[in-house]
Amino acid sequence: MKRLVGFFLTAVGVIALLASCSPVVEEEDSYGSGLSLRSVYTANTETYTMAPEIYDVVGLGYNNGEKGPVSITEGVLKVSSSSEKVYLVALSGTEFVMNQSTGLITDLLSGFNLNSPYLKRVVSAICNNVPEGSNLMLSGHSLGGMIAQQVAANKEIKQKYNVLYTVTFGSPLLSAGSREGTVKRLGDTADIIPYASGSLINNTIWAIAGLNRESGGYKFASEDAHVKSYSRTDVWGAYDVTGTKNGKAVLTVDLDTRKFYQAPVFGN
């Protein structure tokens, strides 16, 4: 309830403002020259084939501030016959936590595609913990999906890293035209949040047409659609881990590498 209420208030605010086991071996041949596949050879791995599984990783960031809204996990992404080492960056959305930059002010700032403490913290977490030159896969729900799109358009990130994919769940369009990599926005037909940004005014066609829509049968229950739909395999199971419908991409992650990061409003 808190997630939808927060972002619903954001939508209202936007409209108002607009109106006014350890490694065993490293294998190179099967996955490209020089690619370390530590994660494939450890017991503590998970393999994801569907977008709802990525959403579940994003959802781990809703932890009442105990760990933080940001997680980064090493993995190997296989698309067709090509496999690449990637870092999965998962960002949760609006959550009211003391000194955590996932509140209404960040909703409003992001809704207008402006900088925010959350965006700064995510960029910092990546730059300080992911080797330069690495491949990134960004994902986020609601506010987290907006931040993910901003990260994909961030100059420092684009200079230092290769953003391969950005997958968002229930998130409005942001940073169109400046994002690196492939962006897939998933939105339930009953979820109103994917339209709650300034892009609905200045980039109307793409804000609507660029959204991949499926119905979870929620009709007018927008809150349920926003917080429940994206984990449902019966609704989104046809979308692979890159957000591509009927795609075949597979992501294997090493859970031993998963780390969470705080995103405070003030301090470090």
Sequence and secondary structure as in RCSB ss.txt:
>XXXX:A:sequence
MKRLVGFFLTAVGVIALLASCSPVVEEEDSYGSGLSLRSVYTANTETYTMAPEIYDVVGLGYNNGEKGPVSITEG
VLKVSSSSEKVYLVALSGTEFVMNQSTGLITDLLSGFNLNSPYLKRVVSAICNNVPEGSNLMLSGHSLGGMIAQQ
VAANKEIKQKYNVLYTVTFGSPLLSAGSREGTVKRLGDTADIIPYASGSLINNTIWAIAGLNRESGGYKFASEDA
HVKSYSRTDVWGAYDVTGTKNGKAVLTVDLDTRKFYQAPVFGN
>XXXX:A:secstr
 HHHHHHHHHHHHHHHHHH         GGG TT   GGGGSSSEEEE SHHHHHHHHHTT STTSS SEEEEEE
EEEETTEEEEEEEEEE      TTBS SHHHHHHHHTT   HHHHHHHHHHHHHS TT EEEEEEETHHHHHHHH
HHH HHHHHH EEEEEEEES    STTT  SEEEEEEETT  GGG STHHHHSHHHHHHTEEEE  S TT HHHH
HHHGGG HHHHTTB TTS BT   EEEEEGGG EEE  BSS  
